[in-house]
Amino acid sequence: MERVAGVLPRAKLLEGLARAGRDTVVLEVMLRDTFRWRGHRSRDRAPASATDPATPLLVVEEGSLRGMITFENLAEFIVVARQIAR
């Protein structure tokens, strides 16, 4: 069974490249402590502990990764939804 080992946000990638260049080992710079959200319905809430804008929220359903939400994605969604609602 496959499992998610972590995520590599842009900031962590750039940090690793600045430190070790092309020899950067992904496992050493990626975020391993990611938030997993098992909710899949609109009424389910994301964990209150998911407050770090740099850490994506992984959406897991029945043990499988279904998607990933970042604060940037969420902000873009809100902007688009507001424009559509006008």
PyMOL Python script that loads the backbone (N, CA, C, O; Angstrom):
from pymol import cmd

cmd.read_pdbstr("""\
ATOM      1  N   MET A   1       0.834  -1.179   0.000  1.00  0.00           N
ATOM      2  CA  MET A   1       0.000   0.000   0.000  1.00  0.00           C
ATOM      3  C   MET A   1       0.880   1.243   0.000  1.00  0.00           C
ATOM      4  O   MET A   1       1.839   1.335   0.766  1.00  0.00           O
ATOM      5  N   GLU A   2       0.551   2.184  -0.853  1.00  0.00           N
ATOM      6  CA  GLU A   2       1.291   3.436  -0.916  1.00  0.00           C
ATOM      7  C   GLU A   2       0.860   4.337   0.228  1.00  0.00           C
ATOM      8  O   GLU A   2      -0.272   4.260   0.704  1.00  0.00           O
ATOM      9  N   ARG A   3       1.768   5.182   0.657  1.00  0.00           N
ATOM     10  CA  ARG A   3       1.433   6.155   1.690  1.00  0.00           C
ATOM     11  C   ARG A   3       2.139   7.455   1.387  1.00  0.00           C
ATOM     12  O   ARG A   3       3.153   7.473   0.689  1.00  0.00           O
ATOM     13  N   VAL A   4       1.612   8.528   1.904  1.00  0.00           N
ATOM     14  CA  VAL A   4       2.204   9.845   1.713  1.00  0.00           C
ATOM     15  C   VAL A   4       3.327  10.006   2.727  1.00  0.00           C
ATOM     16  O   VAL A   4       3.111   9.873   3.931  1.00  0.00           O
ATOM     17  N   ALA A   5       4.521  10.292   2.235  1.00  0.00           N
ATOM     18  CA  ALA A   5       5.673  10.476   3.123  1.00  0.00           C
ATOM     19  C   ALA A   5       5.783  11.924   3.586  1.00  0.00           C
ATOM     20  O   ALA A   5       6.369  12.205   4.632  1.00  0.00           O
ATOM     21  N   GLY A   6       5.220  12.835   2.809  1.00  0.00           N
ATOM     22  CA  GLY A   6       5.279  14.252   3.141  1.00  0.00           C
ATOM     23  C   GLY A   6       4.982  15.080   1.913  1.00  0.00           C
ATOM     24  O   GLY A   6       4.592  14.551   0.872  1.00  0.00           O
ATOM     25  N   VAL A   7       5.168  16.376   2.039  1.00  0.00           N
ATOM     26  CA  VAL A   7       4.962  17.294   0.917  1.00  0.00           C
ATOM     27  C   VAL A   7       6.160  18.229   0.820  1.00  0.00           C
ATOM     28  O   VAL A   7       6.883  18.440   1.793  1.00  0.00           O
ATOM     29  N   LEU A   8       6.352  18.776  -0.354  1.00  0.00           N
ATOM     30  CA  LEU A   8       7.480  19.671  -0.585  1.00  0.00           C
ATOM     31  C   LEU A   8       6.975  21.011  -1.115  1.00  0.00           C
ATOM     32  O   LEU A   8       6.890  21.217  -2.326  1.00  0.00           O
ATOM     33  N   PRO A   9       6.643  21.918  -0.199  1.00  0.00           N
ATOM     34  CA  PRO A   9       6.216  23.251  -0.640  1.00  0.00           C
ATOM     35  C   PRO A   9       7.382  24.000  -1.298  1.00  0.00           C
ATOM     36  O   PRO A   9       8.549  23.691  -1.057  1.00  0.00           O
ATOM     37  N   ARG A  10       7.051  24.965  -2.113  1.00  0.00           N
ATOM     38  CA  ARG A  10       8.047  25.750  -2.843  1.00  0.00           C
ATOM     39  C   ARG A  10       9.113  26.319  -1.907  1.00  0.00           C
ATOM     40  O   ARG A  10      10.302  26.258  -2.220  1.00  0.00           O
ATOM     41  N   ALA A  11       8.706  26.866  -0.771  1.00  0.00           N
ATOM     42  CA  ALA A  11       9.664  27.478   0.153  1.00  0.00           C
ATOM     43  C   ALA A  11      10.690  26.460   0.656  1.00  0.00           C
ATOM     44  O   ALA A  11      11.874  26.776   0.766  1.00  0.00           O
ATOM     45  N   LYS A  12      10.239  25.244   0.960  1.00  0.00           N
ATOM     46  CA  LYS A  12      11.158  24.200   1.426  1.00  0.00           C
ATOM     47  C   LYS A  12      12.085  23.752   0.300  1.00  0.00           C
ATOM     48  O   LYS A  12      13.260  23.474   0.537  1.00  0.00           O
ATOM     49  N   LEU A  13      11.569  23.681  -0.908  1.00  0.00           N
ATOM     50  CA  LEU A  13      12.389  23.330  -2.060  1.00  0.00           C
ATOM     51  C   LEU A  13      13.503  24.353  -2.251  1.00  0.00           C
ATOM     52  O   LEU A  13      14.669  23.989  -2.399  1.00  0.00           O
ATOM     53  N   LEU A  14      13.138  25.629  -2.248  1.00  0.00           N
ATOM     54  CA  LEU A  14      14.135  26.688  -2.430  1.00  0.00           C
ATOM     55  C   LEU A  14      15.145  26.705  -1.297  1.00  0.00           C
ATOM     56  O   LEU A  14      16.335  26.923  -1.524  1.00  0.00           O
ATOM     57  N   GLU A  15      14.673  26.474  -0.072  1.00  0.00           N
ATOM     58  CA  GLU A  15      15.562  26.409   1.087  1.00  0.00           C
ATOM     59  C   GLU A  15      16.580  25.276   0.912  1.00  0.00           C
ATOM     60  O   GLU A  15      17.772  25.471   1.153  1.00  0.00           O
ATOM     61  N   GLY A  16      16.123  24.117   0.502  1.00  0.00           N
ATOM     62  CA  GLY A  16      17.012  22.978   0.284  1.00  0.00           C
ATOM     63  C   GLY A  16      18.006  23.225  -0.831  1.00  0.00           C
ATOM     64  O   GLY A  16      19.180  22.878  -0.706  1.00  0.00           O
ATOM     65  N   LEU A  17      17.545  23.826  -1.928  1.00  0.00           N
ATOM     66  CA  LEU A  17      18.440  24.129  -3.039  1.00  0.00           C
ATOM     67  C   LEU A  17      19.501  25.148  -2.645  1.00  0.00           C
ATOM     68  O   LEU A  17      20.655  25.040  -3.060  1.00  0.00           O
ATOM     69  N   ALA A  18      19.111  26.142  -1.843  1.00  0.00           N
ATOM     70  CA  ALA A  18      20.069  27.153  -1.387  1.00  0.00           C
ATOM     71  C   ALA A  18      21.127  26.537  -0.483  1.00  0.00           C
ATOM     72  O   ALA A  18      22.283  26.958  -0.488  1.00  0.00           O
ATOM     73  N   ARG A  19      20.726  25.552   0.282  1.00  0.00           N
ATOM     74  CA  ARG A  19      21.647  24.928   1.237  1.00  0.00           C
ATOM     75  C   ARG A  19      22.552  23.888   0.579  1.00  0.00           C
ATOM     76  O   ARG A  19      23.755  23.868   0.838  1.00  0.00           O
ATOM     77  N   ALA A  20      21.993  23.029  -0.263  1.00  0.00           N
ATOM     78  CA  ALA A  20      22.769  21.908  -0.799  1.00  0.00           C
ATOM     79  C   ALA A  20      22.833  21.869  -2.323  1.00  0.00           C
ATOM     80  O   ALA A  20      23.430  20.956  -2.895  1.00  0.00           O
ATOM     81  N   GLY A  21      22.225  22.849  -2.982  1.00  0.00           N
ATOM     82  CA  GLY A  21      22.262  22.868  -4.439  1.00  0.00           C
ATOM     83  C   GLY A  21      21.541  21.680  -5.049  1.00  0.00           C
ATOM     84  O   GLY A  21      20.547  21.191  -4.511  1.00  0.00           O
ATOM     85  N   ARG A  22      22.049  21.231  -6.164  1.00  0.00           N
ATOM     86  CA  ARG A  22      21.408  20.125  -6.893  1.00  0.00           C
ATOM     87  C   ARG A  22      21.495  18.802  -6.160  1.00  0.00           C
ATOM     88  O   ARG A  22      20.836  17.837  -6.546  1.00  0.00           O
ATOM     89  N   ASP A  23      22.294  18.745  -5.116  1.00  0.00           N
ATOM     90  CA  ASP A  23      22.431  17.509  -4.340  1.00  0.00           C
ATOM     91  C   ASP A  23      21.400  17.412  -3.218  1.00  0.00           C
ATOM     92  O   ASP A  23      21.484  16.527  -2.367  1.00  0.00           O
ATOM     93  N   THR A  24      20.439  18.313  -3.220  1.00  0.00           N
ATOM     94  CA  THR A  24      19.395  18.306  -2.192  1.00  0.00           C
ATOM     95  C   THR A  24      18.644  16.974  -2.197  1.00  0.00           C
ATOM     96  O   THR A  24      18.236  16.480  -3.248  1.00  0.00           O
ATOM     97  N   VAL A  25      18.474  16.412  -1.022  1.00  0.00           N
ATOM     98  CA  VAL A  25      17.713  15.171  -0.866  1.00  0.00           C
ATOM     99  C   VAL A  25      16.307  15.563  -0.416  1.00  0.00           C
ATOM    100  O   VAL A  25      16.134  16.157   0.648  1.00  0.00           O
ATOM    101  N   VAL A  26      15.316  15.232  -1.220  1.00  0.00           N
ATOM    102  CA  VAL A  26      13.933  15.626  -0.955  1.00  0.00           C
ATOM    103  C   VAL A  26      13.492  15.203   0.443  1.00  0.00           C
ATOM    104  O   VAL A  26      12.877  15.991   1.161  1.00  0.00           O
ATOM    105  N   LEU A  27      13.795  13.981   0.833  1.00  0.00           N
ATOM    106  CA  LEU A  27      13.372  13.480   2.143  1.00  0.00           C
ATOM    107  C   LEU A  27      13.905  14.326   3.296  1.00  0.00           C
ATOM    108  O   LEU A  27      13.320  14.338   4.379  1.00  0.00           O
ATOM    109  N   GLU A  28      15.011  15.033   3.069  1.00  0.00           N
ATOM    110  CA  GLU A  28      15.603  15.844   4.124  1.00  0.00           C
ATOM    111  C   GLU A  28      14.969  17.223   4.252  1.00  0.00           C
ATOM    112  O   GLU A  28      15.068  17.848   5.308  1.00  0.00           O
ATOM    113  N   VAL A  29      14.323  17.706   3.202  1.00  0.00           N
ATOM    114  CA  VAL A  29      13.764  19.062   3.253  1.00  0.00           C
ATOM    115  C   VAL A  29      12.232  19.109   3.246  1.00  0.00           C
ATOM    116  O   VAL A  29      11.646  20.142   3.569  1.00  0.00           O
ATOM    117  N   MET A  30      11.590  18.015   2.885  1.00  0.00           N
ATOM    118  CA  MET A  30      10.122  18.025   2.813  1.00  0.00           C
ATOM    119  C   MET A  30       9.490  18.085   4.202  1.00  0.00           C
ATOM    120  O   MET A  30      10.127  17.773   5.209  1.00  0.00           O
ATOM    121  N   LEU A  31       8.245  18.486   4.230  1.00  0.00           N
ATOM    122  CA  LEU A  31       7.476  18.498   5.472  1.00  0.00           C
ATOM    123  C   LEU A  31       6.872  17.121   5.670  1.00  0.00           C
ATOM    124  O   LEU A  31       6.128  16.629   4.821  1.00  0.00           O
ATOM    125  N   ARG A  32       7.190  16.516   6.773  1.00  0.00           N
ATOM    126  CA  ARG A  32       6.652  15.181   7.060  1.00  0.00           C
ATOM    127  C   ARG A  32       5.408  15.243   7.938  1.00  0.00           C
ATOM    128  O   ARG A  32       4.549  14.364   7.867  1.00  0.00           O
ATOM    129  N   ASP A  33       5.313  16.273   8.761  1.00  0.00           N
ATOM    130  CA  ASP A  33       4.164  16.422   9.661  1.00  0.00           C
ATOM    131  C   ASP A  33       3.082  17.226   8.962  1.00  0.00           C
ATOM    132  O   ASP A  33       2.918  18.419   9.216  1.00  0.00           O
ATOM    133  N   THR A  34       2.353  16.569   8.090  1.00  0.00           N
ATOM    134  CA  THR A  34       1.283  17.235   7.359  1.00  0.00           C
ATOM    135  C   THR A  34      -0.052  16.915   8.016  1.00  0.00           C
ATOM    136  O   THR A  34      -0.202  15.896   8.690  1.00  0.00           O
ATOM    137  N   PHE A  35      -1.004  17.790   7.810  1.00  0.00           N
ATOM    138  CA  PHE A  35      -2.336  17.586   8.357  1.00  0.00           C
ATOM    139  C   PHE A  35      -3.146  16.751   7.382  1.00  0.00           C
ATOM    140  O   PHE A  35      -3.180  17.028   6.183  1.00  0.00           O
ATOM    141  N   ARG A  36      -3.783  15.750   7.900  1.00  0.00           N
ATOM    142  CA  ARG A  36      -4.628  14.896   7.076  1.00  0.00           C
ATOM    143  C   ARG A  36      -6.082  15.112   7.476  1.00  0.00           C
ATOM    144  O   ARG A  36      -6.453  14.989   8.643  1.00  0.00           O
ATOM    145  N   TRP A  37      -6.881  15.432   6.489  1.00  0.00           N
ATOM    146  CA  TRP A  37      -8.299  15.705   6.722  1.00  0.00           C
ATOM    147  C   TRP A  37      -9.097  14.564   6.136  1.00  0.00           C
ATOM    148  O   TRP A  37      -9.022  14.287   4.939  1.00  0.00           O
ATOM    149  N   ARG A  38      -9.849  13.915   6.975  1.00  0.00           N
ATOM    150  CA  ARG A  38     -10.628  12.781   6.510  1.00  0.00           C
ATOM    151  C   ARG A  38     -12.053  13.182   6.124  1.00  0.00           C
ATOM    152  O   ARG A  38     -12.874  12.336   5.770  1.00  0.00           O
ATOM    153  N   GLY A  39     -12.328  14.474   6.199  1.00  0.00           N
ATOM    154  CA  GLY A  39     -13.651  14.955   5.814  1.00  0.00           C
ATOM    155  C   GLY A  39     -13.769  15.048   4.310  1.00  0.00           C
ATOM    156  O   GLY A  39     -12.817  15.427   3.627  1.00  0.00           O
ATOM    157  N   HIS A  40     -14.904  14.713   3.808  1.00  0.00           N
ATOM    158  CA  HIS A  40     -15.120  14.834   2.371  1.00  0.00           C
ATOM    159  C   HIS A  40     -16.451  15.502   2.047  1.00  0.00           C
ATOM    160  O   HIS A  40     -16.811  15.652   0.879  1.00  0.00           O
ATOM    161  N   ARG A  41     -17.159  15.892   3.061  1.00  0.00           N
ATOM    162  CA  ARG A  41     -18.422  16.583   2.842  1.00  0.00           C
ATOM    163  C   ARG A  41     -18.245  18.039   3.244  1.00  0.00           C
ATOM    164  O   ARG A  41     -17.398  18.351   4.082  1.00  0.00           O
ATOM    165  N   SER A  42     -19.024  18.923   2.667  1.00  0.00           N
ATOM    166  CA  SER A  42     -18.866  20.353   2.913  1.00  0.00           C
ATOM    167  C   SER A  42     -19.075  20.715   4.380  1.00  0.00           C
ATOM    168  O   SER A  42     -18.524  21.710   4.849  1.00  0.00           O
ATOM    169  N   ARG A  43     -19.858  19.929   5.111  1.00  0.00           N
ATOM    170  CA  ARG A  43     -20.103  20.288   6.511  1.00  0.00           C
ATOM    171  C   ARG A  43     -18.957  19.852   7.427  1.00  0.00           C
ATOM    172  O   ARG A  43     -18.873  20.307   8.568  1.00  0.00           O
ATOM    173  N   ASP A  44     -18.080  18.981   6.942  1.00  0.00           N
ATOM    174  CA  ASP A  44     -16.925  18.573   7.737  1.00  0.00           C
ATOM    175  C   ASP A  44     -15.943  19.729   7.818  1.00  0.00           C
ATOM    176  O   ASP A  44     -15.766  20.478   6.857  1.00  0.00           O
ATOM    177  N   ARG A  45     -15.315  19.865   8.956  1.00  0.00           N
ATOM    178  CA  ARG A  45     -14.381  20.969   9.145  1.00  0.00           C
ATOM    179  C   ARG A  45     -12.949  20.483   9.129  1.00  0.00           C
ATOM    180  O   ARG A  45     -12.636  19.377   9.571  1.00  0.00           O
ATOM    181  N   ALA A  46     -12.094  21.336   8.610  1.00  0.00           N
ATOM    182  CA  ALA A  46     -10.665  21.029   8.644  1.00  0.00           C
ATOM    183  C   ALA A  46     -10.201  21.114  10.087  1.00  0.00           C
ATOM    184  O   ALA A  46     -10.814  21.814  10.892  1.00  0.00           O
ATOM    185  N   PRO A  47      -9.131  20.415  10.425  1.00  0.00           N
ATOM    186  CA  PRO A  47      -8.643  20.458  11.802  1.00  0.00           C
ATOM    187  C   PRO A  47      -8.260  21.868  12.225  1.00  0.00           C
ATOM    188  O   PRO A  47      -7.670  22.618  11.447  1.00  0.00           O
ATOM    189  N   ALA A  48      -8.596  22.223  13.451  1.00  0.00           N
ATOM    190  CA  ALA A  48      -8.267  23.557  13.970  1.00  0.00           C
ATOM    191  C   ALA A  48      -6.762  23.765  14.022  1.00  0.00           C
ATOM    192  O   ALA A  48      -6.293  24.902  13.983  1.00  0.00           O
ATOM    193  N   SER A  49      -6.008  22.691  14.109  1.00  0.00           N
ATOM    194  CA  SER A  49      -4.555  22.796  14.198  1.00  0.00           C
ATOM    195  C   SER A  49      -3.908  23.113  12.849  1.00  0.00           C
ATOM    196  O   SER A  49      -2.705  23.364  12.792  1.00  0.00           O
ATOM    197  N   ALA A  50      -4.676  23.106  11.775  1.00  0.00           N
ATOM    198  CA  ALA A  50      -4.132  23.387  10.447  1.00  0.00           C
ATOM    199  C   ALA A  50      -4.067  24.889  10.230  1.00  0.00           C
ATOM    200  O   ALA A  50      -4.859  25.448   9.471  1.00  0.00           O
ATOM    201  N   THR A  51      -3.136  25.534  10.888  1.00  0.00           N
ATOM    202  CA  THR A  51      -3.073  26.994  10.844  1.00  0.00           C
ATOM    203  C   THR A  51      -1.829  27.532  10.170  1.00  0.00           C
ATOM    204  O   THR A  51      -1.752  28.739   9.938  1.00  0.00           O
ATOM    205  N   ASP A  52      -0.862  26.709   9.848  1.00  0.00           N
ATOM    206  CA  ASP A  52       0.361  27.181   9.209  1.00  0.00           C
ATOM    207  C   ASP A  52       0.111  27.306   7.708  1.00  0.00           C
ATOM    208  O   ASP A  52      -0.101  26.296   7.036  1.00  0.00           O
ATOM    209  N   PRO A  53       0.133  28.532   7.169  1.00  0.00           N
ATOM    210  CA  PRO A  53      -0.158  28.717   5.746  1.00  0.00           C
ATOM    211  C   PRO A  53       0.803  27.973   4.822  1.00  0.00           C
ATOM    212  O   PRO A  53       0.471  27.724   3.663  1.00  0.00           O
ATOM    213  N   ALA A  54       1.974  27.618   5.309  1.00  0.00           N
ATOM    214  CA  ALA A  54       2.945  26.924   4.468  1.00  0.00           C
ATOM    215  C   ALA A  54       2.686  25.430   4.391  1.00  0.00           C
ATOM    216  O   ALA A  54       3.249  24.745   3.537  1.00  0.00           O
ATOM    217  N   THR A  55       1.842  24.920   5.273  1.00  0.00           N
ATOM    218  CA  THR A  55       1.606  23.480   5.324  1.00  0.00           C
ATOM    219  C   THR A  55       0.296  23.129   4.644  1.00  0.00           C
ATOM    220  O   THR A  55      -0.767  23.560   5.093  1.00  0.00           O
ATOM    221  N   PRO A  56       0.352  22.356   3.572  1.00  0.00           N
ATOM    222  CA  PRO A  56      -0.883  21.950   2.897  1.00  0.00           C
ATOM    223  C   PRO A  56      -1.718  21.013   3.761  1.00  0.00           C
ATOM    224  O   PRO A  56      -1.209  20.359   4.671  1.00  0.00           O
ATOM    225  N   LEU A  57      -2.985  20.964   3.461  1.00  0.00           N
ATOM    226  CA  LEU A  57      -3.915  20.055   4.122  1.00  0.00           C
ATOM    227  C   LEU A  57      -4.183  18.919   3.142  1.00  0.00           C
ATOM    228  O   LEU A  57      -4.700  19.146   2.048  1.00  0.00           O
ATOM    229  N   LEU A  58      -3.834  17.703   3.533  1.00  0.00           N
ATOM    230  CA  LEU A  58      -4.041  16.550   2.665  1.00  0.00           C
ATOM    231  C   LEU A  58      -5.426  15.978   2.919  1.00  0.00           C
ATOM    232  O   LEU A  58      -5.815  15.767   4.068  1.00  0.00           O
ATOM    233  N   VAL A  59      -6.163  15.731   1.857  1.00  0.00           N
ATOM    234  CA  VAL A  59      -7.510  15.167   1.959  1.00  0.00           C
ATOM    235  C   VAL A  59      -7.394  13.662   1.726  1.00  0.00           C
ATOM    236  O   VAL A  59      -7.008  13.213   0.647  1.00  0.00           O
ATOM    237  N   VAL A  60      -7.736  12.894   2.761  1.00  0.00           N
ATOM    238  CA  VAL A  60      -7.612  11.441   2.710  1.00  0.00           C
ATOM    239  C   VAL A  60      -8.991  10.817   2.853  1.00  0.00           C
ATOM    240  O   VAL A  60      -9.766  11.199   3.731  1.00  0.00           O
ATOM    241  N   GLU A  61      -9.294   9.863   1.992  1.00  0.00           N
ATOM    242  CA  GLU A  61     -10.568   9.162   2.051  1.00  0.00           C
ATOM    243  C   GLU A  61     -10.298   7.671   1.904  1.00  0.00           C
ATOM    244  O   GLU A  61      -9.667   7.234   0.942  1.00  0.00           O
ATOM    245  N   GLU A  62     -10.779   6.904   2.860  1.00  0.00           N
ATOM    246  CA  GLU A  62     -10.596   5.456   2.856  1.00  0.00           C
ATOM    247  C   GLU A  62      -9.124   5.070   2.687  1.00  0.00           C
ATOM    248  O   GLU A  62      -8.797   4.115   1.983  1.00  0.00           O
ATOM    249  N   GLY A  63      -8.251   5.826   3.340  1.00  0.00           N
ATOM    250  CA  GLY A  63      -6.824   5.520   3.320  1.00  0.00           C
ATOM    251  C   GLY A  63      -6.079   5.974   2.083  1.00  0.00           C
ATOM    252  O   GLY A  63      -4.869   5.769   1.987  1.00  0.00           O
ATOM    253  N   SER A  64      -6.780   6.593   1.122  1.00  0.00           N
ATOM    254  CA  SER A  64      -6.133   7.048  -0.107  1.00  0.00           C
ATOM    255  C   SER A  64      -6.119   8.566  -0.182  1.00  0.00           C
ATOM    256  O   SER A  64      -7.075   9.231   0.217  1.00  0.00           O
ATOM    257  N   LEU A  65      -5.031   9.096  -0.694  1.00  0.00           N
ATOM    258  CA  LEU A  65      -4.922  10.537  -0.889  1.00  0.00           C
ATOM    259  C   LEU A  65      -5.843  10.949  -2.024  1.00  0.00           C
ATOM    260  O   LEU A  65      -5.731  10.435  -3.137  1.00  0.00           O
ATOM    261  N   ARG A  66      -6.748  11.869  -1.748  1.00  0.00           N
ATOM    262  CA  ARG A  66      -7.702  12.334  -2.768  1.00  0.00           C
ATOM    263  C   ARG A  66      -7.347  13.715  -3.284  1.00  0.00           C
ATOM    264  O   ARG A  66      -7.767  14.094  -4.377  1.00  0.00           O
ATOM    265  N   GLY A  67      -6.574  14.476  -2.509  1.00  0.00           N
ATOM    266  CA  GLY A  67      -6.220  15.812  -2.948  1.00  0.00           C
ATOM    267  C   GLY A  67      -5.441  16.560  -1.900  1.00  0.00           C
ATOM    268  O   GLY A  67      -5.111  16.030  -0.839  1.00  0.00           O
ATOM    269  N   MET A  68      -5.154  17.799  -2.220  1.00  0.00           N
ATOM    270  CA  MET A  68      -4.387  18.647  -1.322  1.00  0.00           C
ATOM    271  C   MET A  68      -4.933  20.068  -1.420  1.00  0.00           C
ATOM    272  O   MET A  68      -5.215  20.561  -2.512  1.00  0.00           O
ATOM    273  N   ILE A  69      -5.075  20.705  -0.291  1.00  0.00           N
ATOM    274  CA  ILE A  69      -5.566  22.079  -0.246  1.00  0.00           C
ATOM    275  C   ILE A  69      -4.498  22.927   0.428  1.00  0.00           C
ATOM    276  O   ILE A  69      -3.982  22.570   1.487  1.00  0.00           O
ATOM    277  N   THR A  70      -4.173  24.051  -0.198  1.00  0.00           N
ATOM    278  CA  THR A  70      -3.253  24.996   0.419  1.00  0.00           C
ATOM    279  C   THR A  70      -4.027  26.269   0.753  1.00  0.00           C
ATOM    280  O   THR A  70      -5.111  26.506   0.219  1.00  0.00           O
ATOM    281  N   PHE A  71      -3.468  27.074   1.631  1.00  0.00           N
ATOM    282  CA  PHE A  71      -4.129  28.332   1.941  1.00  0.00           C
ATOM    283  C   PHE A  71      -4.193  29.219   0.702  1.00  0.00           C
ATOM    284  O   PHE A  71      -5.139  29.989   0.538  1.00  0.00           O
ATOM    285  N   GLU A  72      -3.200  29.115  -0.162  1.00  0.00           N
ATOM    286  CA  GLU A  72      -3.213  29.874  -1.412  1.00  0.00           C
ATOM    287  C   GLU A  72      -4.376  29.431  -2.296  1.00  0.00           C
ATOM    288  O   GLU A  72      -5.070  30.270  -2.871  1.00  0.00           O
ATOM    289  N   ASN A  73      -4.598  28.105  -2.410  1.00  0.00           N
ATOM    290  CA  ASN A  73      -5.740  27.590  -3.182  1.00  0.00           C
ATOM    291  C   ASN A  73      -7.050  28.098  -2.615  1.00  0.00           C
ATOM    292  O   ASN A  73      -7.938  28.522  -3.353  1.00  0.00           O
ATOM    293  N   LEU A  74      -7.162  28.050  -1.295  1.00  0.00           N
ATOM    294  CA  LEU A  74      -8.384  28.476  -0.627  1.00  0.00           C
ATOM    295  C   LEU A  74      -8.649  29.966  -0.861  1.00  0.00           C
ATOM    296  O   LEU A  74      -9.784  30.364  -1.125  1.00  0.00           O
ATOM    297  N   ALA A  75      -7.608  30.779  -0.764  1.00  0.00           N
ATOM    298  CA  ALA A  75      -7.761  32.222  -1.000  1.00  0.00           C
ATOM    299  C   ALA A  75      -8.208  32.490  -2.434  1.00  0.00           C
ATOM    300  O   ALA A  75      -9.071  33.337  -2.667  1.00  0.00           O
ATOM    301  N   GLU A  76      -7.629  31.776  -3.390  1.00  0.00           N
ATOM    302  CA  GLU A  76      -8.033  31.934  -4.790  1.00  0.00           C
ATOM    303  C   GLU A  76      -9.488  31.532  -4.985  1.00  0.00           C
ATOM    304  O   GLU A  76     -10.228  32.202  -5.705  1.00  0.00           O
ATOM    305  N   PHE A  77      -9.899  30.442  -4.348  1.00  0.00           N
ATOM    306  CA  PHE A  77     -11.284  29.989  -4.444  1.00  0.00           C
ATOM    307  C   PHE A  77     -12.243  31.056  -3.918  1.00  0.00           C
ATOM    308  O   PHE A  77     -13.278  31.319  -4.531  1.00  0.00           O
ATOM    309  N   ILE A  78     -11.905  31.664  -2.796  1.00  0.00           N
ATOM    310  CA  ILE A  78     -12.756  32.690  -2.198  1.00  0.00           C
ATOM    311  C   ILE A  78     -12.886  33.886  -3.134  1.00  0.00           C
ATOM    312  O   ILE A  78     -13.983  34.417  -3.309  1.00  0.00           O
ATOM    313  N   VAL A  79     -11.779  34.316  -3.737  1.00  0.00           N
ATOM    314  CA  VAL A  79     -11.811  35.445  -4.672  1.00  0.00           C
ATOM    315  C   VAL A  79     -12.703  35.120  -5.859  1.00  0.00           C
ATOM    316  O   VAL A  79     -13.532  35.939  -6.253  1.00  0.00           O
ATOM    317  N   VAL A  80     -12.544  33.941  -6.429  1.00  0.00           N
ATOM    318  CA  VAL A  80     -13.349  33.553  -7.592  1.00  0.00           C
ATOM    319  C   VAL A  80     -14.825  33.428  -7.202  1.00  0.00           C
ATOM    320  O   VAL A  80     -15.697  33.889  -7.939  1.00  0.00           O
ATOM    321  N   ALA A  81     -15.110  32.814  -6.059  1.00  0.00           N
ATOM    322  CA  ALA A  81     -16.494  32.653  -5.616  1.00  0.00           C
ATOM    323  C   ALA A  81     -17.163  34.005  -5.396  1.00  0.00           C
ATOM    324  O   ALA A  81     -18.340  34.172  -5.716  1.00  0.00           O
ATOM    325  N   ARG A  82     -16.434  34.959  -4.860  1.00  0.00           N
ATOM    326  CA  ARG A  82     -17.001  36.305  -4.656  1.00  0.00           C
ATOM    327  C   ARG A  82     -17.301  36.998  -5.980  1.00  0.00           C
ATOM    328  O   ARG A  82     -18.311  37.688  -6.117  1.00  0.00           O
ATOM    329  N   GLN A  83     -16.414  36.805  -6.949  1.00  0.00           N
ATOM    330  CA  GLN A  83     -16.628  37.420  -8.259  1.00  0.00           C
ATOM    331  C   GLN A  83     -17.844  36.812  -8.958  1.00  0.00           C
ATOM    332  O   GLN A  83     -18.615  37.526  -9.600  1.00  0.00           O
ATOM    333  N   ILE A  84     -18.013  35.517  -8.836  1.00  0.00           N
ATOM    334  CA  ILE A  84     -19.149  34.832  -9.455  1.00  0.00           C
ATOM    335  C   ILE A  84     -20.452  35.252  -8.782  1.00  0.00           C
ATOM    336  O   ILE A  84     -21.477  35.375  -9.451  1.00  0.00           O
ATOM    337  N   ALA A  85     -20.427  35.472  -7.487  1.00  0.00           N
ATOM    338  CA  ALA A  85     -21.631  35.819  -6.736  1.00  0.00           C
ATOM    339  C   ALA A  85     -22.121  37.234  -7.023  1.00  0.00           C
ATOM    340  O   ALA A  85     -23.253  37.568  -6.673  1.00  0.00           O
ATOM    341  N   ARG A  86     -21.315  38.056  -7.637  1.00  0.00           N
ATOM    342  CA  ARG A  86     -21.726  39.458  -7.903  1.00  0.00           C
ATOM    343  C   ARG A  86     -22.764  39.551  -8.978  1.00  0.00           C
ATOM    344  O   ARG A  86     -23.208  40.649  -9.314  1.00  0.00           O
TER     345      ARG A  86
END
""", "prot")
cmd.dss("prot")
cmd.show_as("cartoon", "prot")
cmd.util.cbc("prot")
cmd.orient("prot")
